[in-house]
Amino acid sequence: MSNIAIRVENLGKLYRLGEIGTGTLSHDLNRAWARLRGKEDPFAKIGETNDRATKGSSDYVWSLKDVSFDVKQGEVLGIIGRNGAGKSTLLKILSKVTAPTTGRIKVKGRIASLLEVGTGFHPELTGRENIFLNGAILGMTKAEIRSKFDEIVDFSGVERYIDTPVKRYSSGMYVRLAFAVAAFLEPEILIVDEVLAVGDAEFQKKCLGRMKHVSVNDGRTVLFVSHNMEALNRLCDRSVLLAQGRVEKIADTDTIIGSYVQKNFGSRGTMSWSDDNDSPGNDIIRLLSVSIINEGHDIVERIDIKRKIGISFTYKVLKPGQRFTHGVNIYNHHGVHLISSHDVEQANKQIAVATGVYTTTVWIPGDLLAEGLLTVGVAIMKYEPFEVWLHEENAVSFTVIDPITGDSARGYYTGSFPGVVRPLLQWDAVVEE
Amino acid sequence: MIDSKQTCVQTTQPQPITGEHLSHLPLAEEQWTEVIQSRSNLLDLGLREVWRYRDLVLLFVRRDFVSTYKQTILGPIWFFIQPLLTAITFMIVFDGIANLGTGGVPSLAFYLAGVTIWNYFAQSLTATATVFTTNAAIFGKVYFPRLTMPLSIVLSNLVRFAIQLSLFLVVWLYFLLTTDTIHPNGYLLLVPVLVVLMGLLALGLGMIFSALTTKYRDLAMLLTFGVQLLMYATPVVYELAKLDSLPSSFRWVILANPLNAIVETFRLGFLGTGQFSWAYLGYSAGVTLVLLLIGTVVFNKVQKSFTDTV
């Protein structure tokens, strides 16, 4: 028996842009006429690839085109892509909310989808009534819901309010109850869209745990779409990267997240602004450039893990007598905020600065950051009262590499090495007996 | 479910390993439980799936009831007020002013009978016809057999009809016991059939309209007053016999209305006024079945892609 749970074959979805209701009757008649003569849909041909940034000449757009991939049974597959890459369309087709234009999806087992939690919740009904209604909408029978009712209520943690209409619930309680119903579904395949964006941190953790549990212990297949790189990395073994309606890459999640970040935020060692009006800042200060430099002050994009890294930014002060300070933020490719640092010395000195062009450099010691792509944001701000004058997120990025010469924290070990930071620590081993 | 599958796989005979089996293709093709694609068999109505979701239909009916009358003071009493006021208005206008006559039956009983069965049809039809637009939010987020929604609408209206029928029965009993003007008869036994026919007719027509209102909202507007006009073309406020006075050149158009026999027979059974022919009722039943079939096919076709056009 092959262990493929979902097979997507040449899937395509054509959408008509603009307002529906103008000229649609004539288009419809045209299509019907073509179909009657056994011809192809005349409007399907002129569709363009999906890129929301460029202006197309056609009213039709392929939101998905030639998408093919397999999902193994028991696998948690992540789906990543920018807004408009076709993620939601793919999920909608998978959950049978809409039909594909071309291609097919073959499925083994029952599918339940969570494109939104609490679909069909009625505000006037009580929590108890909504558990039954929502469960039935998601495909459970009354008997199934009844047998799991206590577990659902327990998981949601809202038992005190279970006989209160849900319109009186706080939004957090609402989501908890809604997710609880979904969490106890027993389909072979579960499709989850970014439903975890709501709810408090503790509950999010609980939800992620439940999803992992469902795939590992019960052998269910899960498709998970999220912008939360950390959650994707924790849950999914493999991921699909979608771009402009096509599959760009299928690989292990870590690789996919890396290339997604690289592609969208780019690895660029330097960034500069030529036009004063376009550059970040205000009428007091303007950012001119930001660069990643090595000890020799060369601009670099890749840097040895043992070497110190400089983040250097140049700015123009337009008004004299200003007091301000600088800060940097560093994120890894999972979006984890690793470091935030302010120039405390300058902040304390409170020196008034004359007009002119200045360069500030902050040095990050070697043997601190872990390998991988890191993105850097810079800011210039004022204390008392605190005010941010400029904040350029994702200004530059660089890759930390370990050539494995044996003197870094990993020694000669070449395998996957976890940890968000990689300091060289002191190890003491003494003979006790 | 998973467990049963796994055991099922384990108990299959071990296959001899040949070049063909290594490819797994012929084997794998048969194991898919579902294929999602753009076209499907028109006659695949998915009724089995609807049956599996029968609990959902009942929960929708319950939701409709509970939610409508929460936070109202009179609650379900509103069910009685509407037909009663309508019947009284008809008494004044059609009997009092227009003098259309009620075949010797007390006018309150006459109009209430017509209004009760008509409301059942009209409300089922208008709600079913806009099922996609009113449920776009939920349909766009989760899949369940869409047919459950129109079914639950008709069932909700059936319950409402049952409540309104009890009001009519009170009025009917009053006249039956205090006067000698109404004469219930054997056609009363047909009432359950009539009620089912009426519901199915509304369901079929409603589903056909629902497919159209999804794309062209104009039809929803047309339908609201269309139903009002249709009431006057149906013997609700007059007897079927009154149609005999119409010029024969277009009388057949009015007589083609499949609602005629249902409304007329309903009143005949309870009140003993009106006409009946098996052929005419059979015609209504035939039209109902045809519309129901067309409606189901059209509905199933539209439900696959309506989220893109709604």
Interface residues (C-beta under 8 A of the other chain):
Chain A: M1 S2 I4 R7 Y15 R16 I20 G21 T24 L25 D28 K92 I93 L94 S95 K96 V97 T98 A99 P100 T101 T102 G103 R104 I105 K106 V107 K108 G109 R110 I111 S113 L115 E116 T119 G120 H122 E124 L125 E129 F132 L133 A136 I137 L138 G139 T141 K142 P165 E186 E188 D218 G219 R220
Chain B: M1 I2 K5 V9 H24 L27 A28 Q31 W32 T33 E34 V35 I36 Q37 S38 R52 Y53 D55 L56 L59 F60 R62 R63 V66 S67 K70 Q71 A137 I138 F139 G140 K141 V142 Y143 F144 K215 Y216 R217 K304 S305 T307 D308 T309
